[in-house]
Amino acid sequence: MAPGTQGGGGGTALVAHVERALTDLGPEHARTLIVETSSLESFAPARRFYRARGFAEEARIRQFYGPDDDEVVFWKALTSAR
């Protein structure tokens, strides 16, 4: 989201909408939701956002975007089975 629009609930609503849409497909089609972001300090708010919505850090791919800029992959179950 654009920096001027952050904190207004739009991102939370978007994530909730995607989760509902995927959950409605059923576990045979959608069991997990994966998101990714940068490890740069400027992306710390994005990482906090995902963690606050139940996502767990699943992986880091070193130097994915460039030197000292890892890809951070977050995971969230859409079903109760893990």
C-alpha positions as CSV (number, residue, x, y, z in Angstrom):
1,M,0.0,0.0,0.0
2,A,1.1,3.5,-0.6
3,P,2.7,5.0,2.5
4,G,0.1,7.7,2.9
5,T,-2.7,5.1,3.1
6,Q,-1.0,2.8,5.6
7,G,-2.8,2.2,8.9
8,G,-6.3,2.8,7.5
9,G,-7.3,-0.9,7.6
10,G,-7.1,-1.4,3.8
11,G,-4.3,-4.0,4.0
12,T,-6.1,-5.9,6.8
13,A,-9.3,-5.9,4.8
14,L,-7.5,-7.1,1.7
15,V,-5.7,-10.0,3.5
16,A,-9.0,-11.0,5.2
17,H,-10.8,-11.0,1.8
18,V,-8.1,-13.2,0.2
19,E,-8.2,-15.6,3.2
20,R,-12.0,-15.9,2.9
21,A,-11.9,-16.4,-0.8
22,L,-9.3,-19.1,-0.5
23,T,-10.9,-20.8,2.5
24,D,-14.2,-20.9,0.5
25,L,-12.5,-23.0,-2.1
26,G,-12.0,-25.7,0.5
27,P,-8.8,-27.5,1.7
28,E,-8.6,-29.5,-1.5
29,H,-7.7,-26.3,-3.3
30,A,-6.2,-24.0,-0.7
31,R,-4.5,-25.0,2.5
32,T,-1.9,-22.3,3.1
33,L,-1.3,-18.6,2.2
34,I,2.3,-17.6,1.4
35,V,3.5,-14.0,1.2
36,E,6.9,-12.5,0.8
37,T,8.7,-9.3,1.4
38,S,12.2,-7.8,1.8
39,S,14.5,-8.0,4.8
40,L,15.5,-4.4,4.5
41,E,14.8,-2.2,7.6
42,S,12.4,-0.1,5.5
43,F,10.2,-3.2,5.1
44,A,10.0,-3.9,8.9
45,P,6.5,-2.5,9.0
46,A,5.4,-5.0,6.4
47,R,6.9,-7.9,8.4
48,R,5.2,-6.7,11.5
49,F,1.9,-6.4,9.6
50,Y,2.0,-10.0,8.5
51,R,3.1,-11.3,11.9
52,A,0.2,-9.4,13.5
53,R,-2.2,-11.2,11.2
54,G,-1.0,-14.7,12.1
55,F,1.7,-15.3,9.5
56,A,4.9,-17.0,10.6
57,E,8.3,-16.5,9.0
58,E,8.9,-19.7,7.1
59,A,12.1,-19.0,5.1
60,R,14.7,-16.5,4.1
61,I,16.4,-16.6,0.8
62,R,19.7,-14.8,1.2
63,Q,20.6,-12.0,-1.1
64,F,17.5,-12.7,-3.2
65,Y,16.8,-9.0,-4.0
66,G,20.5,-8.0,-3.8
67,P,23.4,-7.8,-1.4
68,D,22.1,-7.6,2.2
69,D,18.5,-7.8,1.0
70,D,17.0,-11.2,1.7
71,E,13.5,-12.4,0.6
72,V,11.5,-13.2,3.8
73,V,8.7,-15.7,3.2
74,F,5.7,-15.9,5.5
75,W,3.3,-18.8,5.9
76,K,-0.3,-19.1,7.3
77,A,-2.5,-22.1,7.5
78,L,-6.0,-21.6,6.0
79,T,-7.2,-24.9,7.6
80,S,-7.1,-26.2,11.1
81,A,-5.0,-29.2,10.0
82,R,-1.2,-28.6,10.1
